[in-house]
Amino acid sequence: MAGKRMEHAAKGRTHAPNAAEPAAAAAWSERKAPERCPGCGVKLQDRKPDMPGYFVRPKDKTADATVVEDEFDSNFQSSAATATVTKTDEERGSGEGDEELDVVCARCYSLQHYGRIKSLAAESELPGFDLERIIGNRIAREKGRRAVICCVVDAADFDASLPTESLRGLLVSAKVLEERENRLTREGRSATHVVLAVTKSDLLPKQCGLKRLEGWYRRRYKSQDLPPVSAVYLVSAQTGMGMQMLLEGLEELCGKLGDVWVIGAQNAGKSSLINAMHRCVSDGAITKQRALTEAAIPGTTIGVVQLSGILPTARCRVFDTPGVLHTHQITTLLSAAEVRMILPRRALKPRTFRCEVGGCISLGASARVEVVSAPSSTIYLTFWGSDEIVCHMGKAATAPELWNKHAGTSLQPPAGGKERFGKLPELEVTEIDVVGNSWRESSVDVCIAGFGWVGVGVTRECKLRVWTFPSVEVSTREAMIPDFAKQFETPGFTKSLPQKKNNKKTKH
């Protein structure tokens, strides 16, 4: 059944012929499939439909990008689904007469065309990826080459999407190597650089100002005790904002001989950013590089994919890497449809609540914030998140009853009613002391990893309780966007989805 479904989905494609068709088999043997899927990097195979990497052979096209085994780690060759790093074109050799098929795995095909996973059975068999070991070892072995780590972070979820531990592990390894081998470039500069690419920046309010935001991101990065960052670029894969400056910066840091390693947390937008780079470089022209698979599903990229045509220098290479799994983000608990709900797709708009002591705001049925005590009878809470998240302001004492009645229906996400909500872990509470300095704007943010944040407008100290799922990180920080909404929300349900326009023509 799985084979028939795949044949139906891949229009214009056919399965490999059987032994009863020798002529066709001979024709197929003239073209070999790439070892790795150019969309996600998983090892391709055409024998087991319910295993990772299954693909259907096309009729007669040539592949534009491949991902192949790397010689430097024998562990890569131990499994058909083991993640690897690509070789350069020179390492692969000329390959005369070995034209490769233009195929992607069934998982990528389904995500690209239908936005959903092809096989849940195959999903459970996907390989893990040790970024620090695999990429760290590769950088350590590349003597004489600069390493530029392009860290992609989500503009609206900076703290939760910054892969702090993985980045620290890569940078510590590089620093130790430099000190041991005096690994500097010919100009005497450090061989390892870090660039922050803050993607989805077009979703932030324009009044924030790019310079102010860049300074804020630099301070947040520095607060994690990470080595200095070489540059910060605010970019958008959707609009192309900042892409040219990012490409020029990467080219300058790479020099004549270097590698760019694109890293980031799952759902930070790496694949979308790389595809936008290709569009920027090609300027709308047709390119041979197949686009990477983009989806709102965590872990879209599985192996490391070498990319061509991004940097003009032939001896400089660009690699896309699998997203780092952050179990402290709420997205790890939600379905694909629910993840799409909480990932902002339109410009962020604030929802400001004047919440009294003993009151609370519910953020879908995924989190709620209660005001325990404050220097006044009310404080200002401003939620920043996807406009598909339904909010509700009411009394903290009646919130459990409200959730029992509306979780999964009127309060979303999650979606799917009481049955779906009942499958999620029970909420846990985190008590937070907030010290603010203004009633006119937010001075402190309360962040819910992977979901959004609540700005707190208060002078002096207030106490809050934040309810969410046990594994989700709750933290505080300097306010990113201090602004209140122009119009405050009223008690009851609210969401900020744009109203649909009435296109019906009126009769005269």
N, C-alpha and C positions, 0 to 999 in steps of 0.2 A: 504493500500500500504506500509506504513512504517513497519508494522509487517512482510509482505512478504519479503521486502528487508532485514530486519534483519535476517530472517530465512535463506535467501540465503547467507548472509555474514558469519554467524556463522556456518561453516561447522561442521557437526556431532552433531548439537544441534537441539532440537525440542521445540516447544511451550508447555506450560502446558496444559494437557488434559482438555476437557470440562466435563460437568456433564454426558454426554452419555457414558463415559468411567470410570466407578467407580473403576475398578481394577487398572488402571493406576494411577488414582487420589490417591488411597490409597498408592501406591508405592511412589509417589511424597511426600506425607505427612510425610513419614519417614525421609526425609531430608529437612531441612529448609535452606533458603538462608541467608547469612550473612546480617546483618542490613545495613552495609556500604560497598561500593565498595573498595576492597583492592588496586585498582590502583589509585584512586583519593580521596576517602573518602566521596563521595556523598551517600545519603540514597537510597537504592535499592528499586525498585518497578517494577512489571511486568504487570501492567494494562494499562498504558498510554504511548504509544511509543514516543509521542512528548513532554514528560515531563522529567526533569532531573532524572537520576537513573534508567531508563528503562533497563531491562536485559532479556535474554532468558535463560531458564533453560537448563543445560547440561544433558547428559545421566546419568553417574554414576561416579562422581569423588568427592573427598573431598576437602574442602577449606583449604588453608594454612595460610591465614591471614585475619583478620576481623577488621572492625572498628565499634564500637558500641556506644550507648548513654552513656554519662557520667552523673552521678547523681548530680554533684555539681552545675549545672546551669539549672533551669527549662525552660529557654528560648530555650534550645536546642530541647525540645520536642514539640515545638509549630508548627512546619512545617515539611513536608516530605522532604524538601530540605534544612534544617538548618544545618550548619556546626557544628561538635562536636569534642570533644576530646575522645580518646579511654580509656577503662578501662584496667587494668592489667589482666593477666591470673587468678590471685587469686581473683580479684574482680568479674570476670565473673563466677567463680565457675567451677566445674568439668564438668557439662553439659553432664552427662552420657546419651548415647543413642541419643544425639542431634547432629548427624553429619551434617556438613554444606556443601552446594553446593559450588563447585569451579567456581565462576562466576565473571565477571566484568561487569560494565555498558556498554551500547551500545556505549557511547561516547568514553570510554577507548578502547573498542574493535576496533572501527573505527580508532582512532588515532594510536594504536599499529600496525595495519595491513595495513592501507591505508594512514595514515598521514594526515587525514582530519576529520573535524567535522561531526558527524552523522546527527544531526538535528539542524538547525539554530533556530527553535522555542524553543527547549529545552535549547539552549545556552542562550537565552534571559531570561530564568527563573532561571538560576543558582544563588545560594545564595551568599551574600557577607560574609566577614569574618573580624571581629574586632580583630586583633592580640593582641593588647595591653590589651583589656579587657579579652578575653578568656584565652590567655596564661598567662597574668599577674596575673589574679585571681587564676589560677591553681598553678602557682609557689608560690603565697602567701599562699595558703592553704596547701602546702606540707611541713609541719614542720619536721625538722630533716633530710631532704634530700638536697643534693647539687643540684644546678641548673646550668647546663653548657649550655650556649647559643652559639650554633655553627652557626655563621653568614656566609652564603655562598655569595661570591661576585664574579663578573666576572672580570677576570684578565685584559681584554681589555676594560672594561667599569666600572672601579672601582667606580668612584664618583657617577655615575648615578644609579648603582646597589646596593650601600650601603644604606640599609633602615634606614637612620639616625633617623627620627622621631620615628619610631616604636621601634628601638633599644634603643633610649633614654627613651621612655616611659616604656619599660620593666625594664631597669636598675634603673631608678628612683624609681619605685615601689618596686623593690627588696631592694634598699638601705634604703628606708623609713622603710620597714619591719624589716630589720636587726637592725636599730637603735632603733626601738620601742620594739622589742622582744629579742634583743641581739642574733639574729639568726646566730650563728656561728656553725661550725662543732666541733666535739669533740676535734680536734687538735687546735681549736681556729682560724681556717682560715675562710675567707669569704665563705658564702654558695652559692654565685653566681659568675660565671666566664664567660668571653667572649673569644671565640676563633674565629679567622678569618680563613676561608677556602677559599683561593683564587683559584677558579677553572678555568679550561681551560688555565692553565699556560704553557702548552706545545705549545700553539700558539704563545708565545712571542719569539723573536729572542734569540738564545743561547748566543750571546755576551753580553746580558744584565747582566747575572750573578744572581744567586738566592739570594745571600746575599744582593746585591745592591737593587734588587727589593723588598726584604722583608723590608729593611730600608725605601724605598720609600713608601710602603703601610702603614707602621706604621706612617710615618709623615702625610700622607693624612688622616688616621683615626684620629689621634690626632688633626688635624686642624678642625675637626667637633665638638670639645669640648665634646667628649664622654669620659666616664670613661676609665681607662687603660685597654688594652687588655692583656689577659694572654699569648696568643701565636698566631703566624701567620704561617700558613702552605700553601705553594704553591703546589697545587695538580692538577691532571688531571684525570678525569673520563675515558677518552678515552684510555690513556696509562697506567694508574695505578700509575703514578708518585706521590710520597709523601703520598700515601694512608696508608701505614703501619705506618708511623710516626704520621699521623693524628689520627689513631685509638688508638695508644699507648698513645698519649697526652690526648685524651678524656677519656680513661680508668683511667689514673692517676688522672685527675681532678675530675672524678665522685667518686672515692674512692670505698667504699663498698656499699654505698647507695646514688644513685643520678640519675638525669634525664638529658638527652641531648635533647635540643630543637633545631631542625634544622630550621632556618629561612632564608629568603632571598627574594629579589625582583623576580617578575615573569621573567622567561627566564634566571635567573642567573645560573641555572644548578643544582638545589637542588636534584631533582629526579634522575638525572644521577649520581650525586655524591653518593647518598645513594645506588643505585644499584651497583656502583663500590665498595663501602664498603663491600657489601655482596659477591661480587666476590673475593675480597681480603681475607675475612675471610674464605670463603669456599675453596679457592685455586683451583677453577675449579670443585669442587665436586657438586653434585646435592643437592639443599637445598629445604626446605619446604616453604620458604618465597617467595611469588609471587612478581615479580618485579613491581616496581611502573611505572606508565605510563610516558613515556618521549615523548615530542613533542616540536616543535618550536612555539607552540601556547601559548600565555600568559594565565596563570591561569589553567594549566593542573591539579594541585592538588586543590581539592575543600574543603575537610575536613581534620582534623588532623588524621594521621594514625600512630598507634603504630607499631614499627618494632621489630622483634625478631632476635636473633642470631648475632647481631653486636658486642655487648660487652660481654666478657666472664662471667662477674659477673651476676648471675641470678637476683639480686635485683636492678640492674641498667637498666633503660629503655631508649629507643630512640624513639623520635616522629618526624615525618615529618609534616610540617605545610604548609598551602596554601601560595603561593607567594604573597608578598605585591605589590599591584598595584601602579606603579609609573606613573602618568599621564604626567609627564614631559619627559618621554622617547618617542622617535619617534615610537616605536613599537606599541603603543596604537592606532596609526592612520593607520597602514598598514595591509594588508591582510596576511594570513598565508604564502602564497607563497612569498610575499615581505619580510616578517620577516625572512624567510629562506635565502633570498638573503643577508641580511645585518648582519646576525649572522655568524661570521667567522668559517669556518670548516677546513681551512688549515692554516699553519703557516703564521703569518702576515708579509707582505713585504712592505717596505716603497715606496711611490711614491713621489719623490721630484720635485718640480716645481720652476724654477727661474722666478718669476712673477714680472712684471714691475708695477710701479705705474700707476693706471688706468686700470690694468688688473684684472682678476679674475679666479678662478678655480671653476668649477661646479662639485659637488659630486652627481652624478646621477641627478635626478630632485627633490631631497629632500633638498639640501642645496647648497649654494655657498658662497665663501669667496672673497671679493673684497679688493684690496689694495688701500687705499685712499691717504695716504702720508707715506713717509719713508725718512730716512737720506740719502739714495742713490736712484738711478733710479730703482733698483730691490731689492727684498728680497727673501728669500728661504722659501717655504711652503712645508711641508712634510705631506702627508695624510697617516694615519694609519687606516685601516678598511678592511672589507671583499673584497676579490679579485673579487667578482661579481658586485661590484659597479663601474659603468662606470664614468670616470672623463673626463673633458674637460678644457683646458686652452685657454683663449681668452681675448677679451676686455670686460670690464664691461659694456660699452655703448651698446654693441650688444648682451649682455647676455639675455635680455628679448625676443628678436627676436629668438635667438637660442632655448630657452626653448619652445616658442610657436610652433616651428617647430619639435623639437625632443623629448620633454618631454614624457616619457612613451614608447618611441620606442628606439631610439639610446641612450637616457639618461635614464638609469634605476638604481635603483628603483625610483618611482613606475613603475610597468609593466601593460600594457593594453592600451597603446595609449593615445590620447588626452581625450577620454571619461573618462578613469580612473583618469587621472591627474586632470580633471575638477571637480571631486567629492571631492577632497581634499581642505582644507582651503587655502586661499591666503597666500602667504609668507609674513612674517614680518621681518624687519631689526633690528639688534642689533649692535650698534657701540661700538667698543672695542679699548682701548688704550693699546698697548703692549710695555713693556720696556724690551728689550733683552740685552744680554751681549756678544754675539759672532756671527760672520759671519760663523764660521766653523761648528757649530752644533746648534740644536734647544735648546733654553733656556726656552721657554714658550709654553704651549699647549693651543689651543683653542678647547674646547670639545663640541660636539653636542650629547646630552644625548641619549644613545641607538643606536648611529650610528657610532661613531668613533671620531678621533680627528686630528687636524692639528697642527704640530709642527712649530714654527716660528723661523727662524734663522735671527737675526738682531742685530745690535749694536745700543743702544740708543732707542728712541721712534718711533713707527710707529702706524698708525691708520688703523683699519680694519672695514669692514662692513660684517656681517654674516647674510645671508638670510636663513630662514627656516620656518617651520610651527609655528603658534602662541604659541601652548602649549609646544613646545620643548625647554628645558633649554639649554642655551648657557653660558659657563663659562670658566674661565682661571685657570691655575695651573702651578706649577713647571713641567718642561718637564719630562715625564716618560722615553722616549727613545730618547736621543738627536741625534742619528745617522741620517745622510742623506743616501739616496740611492746611490749606487755606480755609477749608470747612471741616469742622469736627464731626465725628460719627455720633450717632444717637444710639441709645440702648437697643438691643435686639440684634438681628442678623444683618450682616453687611458684606458685600464683596464689590470689588472695583472693576469687574469685567466691563469693557466698553459696550454701550448700548448698540444693538443692531439698528441700522438705518432702515427706515421704511421706504422701500423703493417703489411702492405702488403709486401709480399715477392717479391723481384726483380728477374726477369728472367735472367738467365745467358746464 
